[in-house]
Amino acid sequence: MQVIAILLLKPNLLNCSLVFTRYNLSLEPIILLFLSLGIYEISCRLGEFCKFNFGVFVGLFLIGLLFLGPLPAISYSPNNWMNHFIFQYSYKPNHFDRYMLPRKIPEFYENLRKIKSKGMGIVEALWFYFTDHNPFPYYKKTHGWPMKIGFVRNKCLWAEENELPLTWKKLKLINFISIDYPKNLLLKKIRFLIIHQNLKKEIPIFSMNIKTYNNAYSRDMTECINSLKLVYKNSL
């Protein structure tokens, strides 16, 4: 009845497997019970023809799910965006590319892929928190380096609407770093600081009509970048 009710009500994003599973979370113990009974019955049938250990069969079944399922495609290391929309809302490869693929992958990331990170990472700024307006997961798939998001709120005051204070005690933001001081990057073993002068030109056309995004990143970045150049001098 629960599944029927959900199908009739048609909640938002019901076509996404993760969302459908979340709406039916209370049914999962029952589904897993039936699955285990099915596995047990299959192993018993196989045992009639040959010696077959139930534990071995379960192990092979789980290994099969691991390699045939979506995990190998999203669990590569390092993947800072494993919980991003493009990895979790559809397990069909490149399913959301027509909506979210950046208009062009910068050549810089192709060149970066040829360089071994050797335990170092990169920081990217500016960014926009909304999923559809974030090209970094695609860039990450291209270059393969560990990455962090750079907060610029102290240098570019208008960025406050998209950034939390790093001193906020309620969350430990381990993948975010203030780029106000080069020392912060050195402590985090950052090799490259990448400043996006116009993220609006990088995101898909599909996202261009979002008012919040336009308000945030239609501004002139010159003053902000110049203030960062004073800090990093020849590094930028």
N, C-alpha and C positions, 0 to 999 in steps of 0.2 A: 504493500500500500504506500509505503514511504516513497519508493521509486516512482510509482504511478503519479503520486501527488506532485513530485518535483518535475516530472515530465509535462504535466498539465500546466503548472504554474510558470514553467520556463524561466527560471532565474537567469540573471545576466551571466554571460560567459559559460553557460552550461555545456557548450560544445567542447570546452577544454577539459581534458581528462582529470587534471588535478582538482578543478572546481567541482566536477561531478562527484569525485571521490570524497571531497570535503563535505558536500551536502548529504552524503550517505555514510558518514563516518560511523554512525551507530550500528550499521549493518555489517561492517567489516568483520567483527568476530564470527558472525554466522557464516559469512562467505568463506573465511579462512577455515572454519570447521568443515564445511562441505568440500573444500579443496583438499584438506588433509584426508578426509574419508575417501575421496576419489583416488588420491595417490596411493593410499593403502590398498584399495581394491585392485588397482592396476598391478601393484607389486605382488599381490596374492595370486592373480591370474598368471603373471609371469613365473611365479614360483611353482606352478603346476607343470611347467615345461623344463625348467632348469633351476638350479640352486641360485637363489637371488636374495640377497640381504636387503631388508627394508631400509636400513640406515644408508646403505650405499645408494639405493635408488633415490632417496630423498636428497642426498648430497649431489648426485648427478642432475637431478631436477633443478636444484637451486643454482648450480653452476651454469646450467643451460639458460635459466632466466637472467643470470648476471651478464652473460656474453651476448645473448640475443635481444636483451632489453635495451633501454635507453641509457643506462648508466655509463657504459664506456664512452659514449659521445659527449657526456656532460661532466664527467668526473675526472677529466684530465687535470694534471697538476702542473703549474698552478692555474686555477680558474677562479678569479675573484668574482665572477658573475654567475656562479652556479645556480643561484635562485632567481635569476633574471627571467623575464617573460619568455624570451626566445628559447630557453632551455626547458622550462617547466610546463608551459601551457600547451605545448604540442610536442610530441616525441617524433614527429615526422621531420626529417632533416630539411632545413631551410623553409619551413612552412610559413613563417612570418616575414620572409625577406621582402615580399612585395610591398609590405607596409612599413618596415622598419630598417631595411638595409640602407646605410648611408649612400648618398648619391655617388660618392667616390671614396675608395680607400686610399688615403694619402700615401704617396710613394715612400715617405719616411718610414712607415710601419713595415713595408716590404723590406727595406734596407735593414731595419732594426732586427728583423727575424734572422738575418744572416750573422748577427753578432751574438755570441754567447753571453748570457747574463752573468754567469759566475757568481750567483748569489746576490747580485745587485738588482735593483728594481727601478721603476719609473713613476713619476707623479704627473697627473694630467689635471689641468685647470683651464678654463672654467667647466662647470658641469651643470646639468639640470636634472633634478631628482626624478621627474616623471619618466616612466618606463619608455614610452613611445619616443621620447626626445633625447635618448641617451645612446650615442653611437659607439660608446667605449667597449661594450661586449663584442662587437664586430671587430673593432681594432685589436682587442685582446686576442681573438681567435687568429688574427693575422700575425702579430709579432711574438706572442707567447711569453712575454716577460711578466714577472710579478708587478702589480701596479697598485697605486693608491690614488685617491682623489685629493687634490690640493684645494684647501679653503683659502679664499682671498678676501674675506669680509673686512679685514683691517686696511687693506689697500684699495679695495673697490667697494665702497660702502653700500652700493645698491645690491650687492650679492647677498646681503643679509636675508632677503626673502627666500633664498634657496639653501641656506647653510645654517646649521645649528652651531652654537658656541662650542668649541672643543673643550671648554672647561665645564660643560654641563655634566653634572654628577650622575644623572639618571641613566645615561648610556655611555658605554665605553667604546668609542669610535676608533677601533684599531686600524681600519682601512682608510682613515682620513687624516690629513696632516696639514698644519698651517705652513704656508710657504713664505711667511713674512721674514723668516731668518734662514739663511743657508745652513746654519748649524742644525736646524731641525731635519733637513734632508740628509745631512751627513750621518746623523745618529741613526737614521732609518735605512742606511745603505742605499741611498737613491743615486743613480748614475745620471739620469736625464730628467729634467723638468720641461714638460711640454705645455706651452700656453696656446690655447685655441683663440685666435683673434676674432673669429666669427663662426660660432657654432651653428648659427641659424642657416648658414650656407652648407653645412655638412649633413643636417638631418634630412630625412625623406620629405618630399613635397607633401605627403599625406599628413604630416604633423604641422605644416606651416600655418594652418588657420587657428591654432590654439592660442587664445588671447594671452593666457598667462605666460606662455613661452615668449611670445612677441614682446611683451612688456619687459621681460627679464633680459633678453639678449638681442634686442634691436638697438641697444645703446652703442655709442662710440667707445671702443676699447683703448683708444690711444693713450689717454691719461692714465688708465689703470696699468697698462703695459709699461709705460714710461716710469711709473713709480716702482715697478718691480725691477726694471733695468738699473735703477739707482742702487738697489739692494744687491743684485747679482752681477752688475757691471758687465764684464765680458762673457759671463756664463750664458747669457740669453742671446 
